[in-house]
Amino acid sequence: MQFEIKNTDRWGKVLWLMNAGVEIGVALDFGIRIVHLSCEGMENLYYEQPLDRSDNFTTEKGWILYGGHRMWLAPESDDSYYPDNDPVSYTMLENGVLVEQAEDPWKKEKKSLRICFLEDGGVELYHSFQNTSGDTVTGASWGINTLAGGGTAKISFSGGRGYNPKRVVSLWGYTDLHDPRLTFDKESLTATFLDMPGYLKVGLYSNPGKAVFKNKGQKLTITFDAAAMEDHMDGGCNFELYMCRQFMELETLGTKTEIRPGECASHREVWHLKRI
């Protein structure tokens, strides 16, 4: 693994990690955010929010989308949009880095993200949320990849036989099942990015947990753990897809957890990236 600190006009200081032909940029002046992901020398797969914020993905209280990979504790609420605009701390590891954020005063939690390069060339992300409040809270670790417009995503969709349903689909109120960006078959959901107005969000249970995104001559495979369907949030979902005119979000979720004071909720996802 190689690393360096870059000073950028767009993101300020960025910790740049390179290993086995993969480049990852971690913002240091705000976050926790991974702002760059690509094969060596290729275009960023992540959405890069315009510097003038003209896409309007900001809030009155100062939260900024930025783009890239962020981490929240599900379920989503107004408090999810704490403005994470302050510098983060980091500790270099033998095969990666541990990034830590100061306490979120809105949700009373401390976030950390461990990024490690694996021997097979993959990248492991371990998300952790520590409850710093005095109360037990219920939530699930949640990793969100905000990817650049274009390309397709294919999410493995659990099947199986039996008298009881083996699949779950959760629909947000602004989602239309006739949306041409969505195609279901027996084993997968395919999402195709189209330059068209309107939002959509779909949640589903993927077992085995797997999503494949193709864009800009690159293929990103995301794998994640799948517990029992009833152990997941949002009606049994361990994966959620959001799409708008600017970008596509691929989101993985851990299990629903009763988090006592001082304890943590966590989950992992693994990336494999290659040229196509």
C-alpha positions in Angstrom: 0.0 0.0 0.0 1.1 3.5 -0.8 -0.3 6.8 0.6 0.2 10.5 0.4 -1.6 13.7 1.5 -2.9 15.8 -1.4 -4.1 19.4 -1.3 -7.0 19.7 -3.7 -9.2 22.7 -4.7 -12.4 20.7 -4.5 -12.0 18.8 -1.1 -9.1 20.4 0.7 -6.7 17.9 2.2 -7.2 14.3 1.0 -5.5 11.2 2.2 -4.8 9.3 -1.1 -4.4 5.5 -0.8 -3.1 3.3 -3.6 -2.9 -0.5 -3.7 -3.2 -3.2 -6.4 -4.3 -0.7 -9.1 -7.0 0.9 -6.9 -7.0 4.6 -5.8 -9.1 5.8 -2.8 -9.3 9.4 -1.6 -10.4 10.1 2.0 -11.3 13.7 2.9 -9.5 15.0 6.0 -11.1 18.5 6.3 -14.6 17.1 6.6 -16.4 13.8 6.9 -16.2 10.9 7.4 -16.3 10.8 3.6 -14.5 8.8 0.9 -14.5 11.2 -2.0 -12.6 9.3 -4.7 -12.7 5.7 -5.9 -11.2 4.5 -9.2 -8.8 2.1 -10.9 -5.4 3.7 -11.2 -5.4 6.7 -13.5 -9.1 6.5 -14.3 -12.1 8.7 -13.7 -13.7 9.0 -10.2 -16.7 6.7 -9.9 -18.2 8.9 -7.2 -20.4 11.9 -7.8 -18.6 15.2 -7.3 -21.0 17.9 -6.1 -20.5 21.2 -8.0 -18.5 23.7 -5.9 -21.3 26.2 -6.1 -23.7 23.6 -4.7 -26.0 24.4 -7.7 -27.5 20.9 -7.5 -29.3 22.0 -4.3 -28.3 18.9 -2.3 -27.6 20.9 0.9 -29.7 21.9 3.9 -30.4 25.2 5.6 -28.5 24.0 8.7 -25.3 23.4 6.7 -25.2 19.7 5.7 -23.5 19.3 2.3 -23.8 16.2 0.0 -20.2 16.4 -1.3 -20.6 13.0 -3.0 -18.7 9.8 -2.4 -19.1 7.3 0.5 -20.7 8.4 3.8 -22.0 6.6 6.8 -25.2 7.1 8.8 -27.2 5.3 11.5 -30.6 4.1 10.2 -33.4 4.9 10.3 -33.1 8.2 8.5 -34.4 11.3 10.2 -33.8 15.1 10.2 -31.0 14.4 12.7 -29.2 12.3 10.0 -28.3 15.5 8.3 -25.8 16.8 10.9 -23.3 19.0 9.1 -20.2 16.9 9.1 -18.0 19.7 7.9 -15.3 19.5 10.5 -11.9 17.8 10.1 -11.6 14.1 11.0 -8.7 12.3 12.6 -6.9 9.3 11.1 -4.5 6.5 12.1 -2.5 4.7 9.5 -2.6 0.9 9.7 -0.4 -1.7 8.2 -2.8 -2.3 5.3 -5.1 0.7 5.5 -6.4 3.5 7.7 -8.8 4.1 10.6 -10.8 7.4 10.2 -12.7 8.8 13.2 -15.2 11.6 13.5 -15.8 13.7 16.7 -19.1 13.1 18.4 -22.2 14.0 16.4 -24.1 16.3 18.9 -27.4 15.7 17.2 -27.6 11.9 17.4 -25.0 11.5 20.2 -22.8 9.0 18.4 -19.1 8.7 17.4 -18.4 7.3 13.9 -15.3 5.4 12.7 -14.5 3.8 9.4 -11.7 1.3 9.0 -10.5 0.9 5.4 -8.3 -2.1 4.7 -6.8 -3.5 1.6 -7.2 -7.3 1.3 -4.7 -9.8 -0.1 -7.0 -10.5 -3.1 -7.0 -6.8 -4.1 -10.3 -6.0 -2.6 -11.1 -3.3 -0.1 -12.9 -3.9 3.2 -14.8 -1.1 4.9 -15.8 -1.6 8.5 -18.4 1.0 9.7 -18.8 1.6 13.5 -21.2 3.8 15.4 -20.7 4.2 19.2 -23.6 5.4 21.3 -22.4 8.3 23.4 -25.8 9.2 24.8 -27.2 8.0 28.2 -30.0 6.0 26.6 -30.3 2.8 24.6 -31.1 3.5 20.9 -32.3 1.2 18.1 -30.5 1.5 14.8 -28.5 -0.1 12.0 -25.1 0.8 10.6 -25.6 2.2 7.1 -23.0 2.8 4.3 -24.0 5.0 1.4 -22.2 5.2 -2.0 -23.1 8.3 -4.0 -22.0 7.4 -7.5 -21.7 9.5 -10.6 -24.5 9.6 -13.1 -24.3 7.0 -15.9 -24.0 3.3 -16.0 -26.0 0.5 -14.4 -26.3 -1.3 -11.1 -27.4 -4.9 -10.7 -28.5 -6.1 -7.2 -28.9 -9.8 -6.4 -32.5 -10.4 -5.4 -33.2 -13.3 -3.1 -35.4 -16.1 -4.4 -36.4 -19.5 -3.2 -39.5 -21.6 -2.9 -42.0 -22.2 -0.1 -45.4 -21.1 1.2 -44.0 -17.9 2.8 -42.6 -14.9 0.9 -38.8 -15.1 0.4 -38.4 -11.6 -0.9 -39.1 -8.1 0.3 -39.3 -4.8 -1.6 -39.8 -1.5 0.3 -41.0 1.4 -1.8 -40.6 5.1 -0.8 -43.6 7.3 -1.5 -42.1 9.0 -4.5 -41.2 5.7 -6.3 -43.1 4.6 -9.4 -42.8 0.9 -10.3 -43.3 1.8 -13.9 -40.1 3.9 -13.8 -38.1 2.9 -16.8 -34.9 3.0 -14.7 -35.9 -0.1 -12.8 -36.1 -3.7 -14.2 -36.9 -6.7 -12.0 -36.3 -10.3 -12.9 -36.3 -13.5 -10.8 -32.8 -13.1 -9.5 -32.0 -9.4 -9.6 -33.0 -5.7 -9.8 -31.2 -3.7 -12.5 -31.1 0.0 -12.2 -30.1 2.0 -15.3 -29.2 5.6 -14.9 -31.2 7.9 -17.2 -31.1 11.7 -17.6 -34.7 12.2 -16.5 -36.5 14.1 -13.8 -37.9 12.5 -10.7 -36.6 10.6 -7.7 -36.9 6.9 -6.8 -35.9 4.8 -3.8 -36.3 1.1 -3.4 -35.2 -1.2 -0.6 -34.8 -4.9 -0.8 -33.3 -8.0 0.9 -30.3 -9.4 -1.0 -29.0 -12.8 0.0 -26.2 -13.3 -0.8 -25.6 -9.5 -0.4 -24.2 -8.3 -3.7 -24.4 -5.3 -6.0 -22.5 -4.6 -9.2 -22.1 -1.1 -10.6 -20.6 -0.4 -14.1 -19.6 3.0 -15.3 -16.7 4.9 -16.8 -15.0 1.7 -18.0 -14.9 0.2 -14.5 -16.8 -2.5 -12.6 -17.4 -2.1 -8.9 -18.6 -5.2 -7.0 -20.0 -4.5 -3.5 -20.6 -7.5 -1.2 -22.2 -7.2 2.3 -23.5 -9.5 5.0 -27.0 -10.7 5.0 -28.6 -11.7 8.4 -32.1 -13.0 8.6 -34.6 -10.8 6.8 -36.5 -10.0 10.0 -33.2 -8.6 11.6 -33.0 -5.7 9.1 -34.6 -2.3 9.1 -37.1 -0.7 6.7 -39.2 -3.8 6.3 -36.3 -6.3 6.2 -33.9 -4.5 3.8 -30.2 -4.9 3.8 -29.8 -2.9 0.6 -31.4 0.4 -0.7 -31.1 2.2 -4.0 -31.7 5.9 -4.6 -31.6 7.6 -7.9 -32.2 11.1 -9.2 -31.1 13.1 -12.3 -27.6 13.7 -10.9 -26.5 10.5 -9.3 -27.2 7.0 -8.1 -26.8 5.8 -4.5 -26.1 2.2 -3.5 -26.6 1.7 0.2 -25.9 -1.3 2.5 -27.3 -1.8 5.9 -26.3 -3.9 8.9 -28.7 -5.5 11.3 -31.2 -3.7 13.6 -29.4 -3.4 16.9 -30.3 -2.3 20.4 -27.3 0.0 21.2 -26.7 0.6 24.9 -24.7 3.5 26.1 -21.0 3.0 25.1 -21.8 0.1 22.8 -21.5 0.1 19.0 -23.5 -0.9 15.9 -21.4 -2.0 12.9 -21.3 -3.6 9.6 -18.9 -4.3 6.7 -18.9 -4.1 3.0 -16.2 -5.3 0.6 -15.3 -3.7 -2.7 -13.7 -5.3 -5.7 -12.9 -2.9 -8.6 -11.5 -3.6 -12.0 -11.4 -2.2 -15.5 -13.8 -3.4 -18.1 
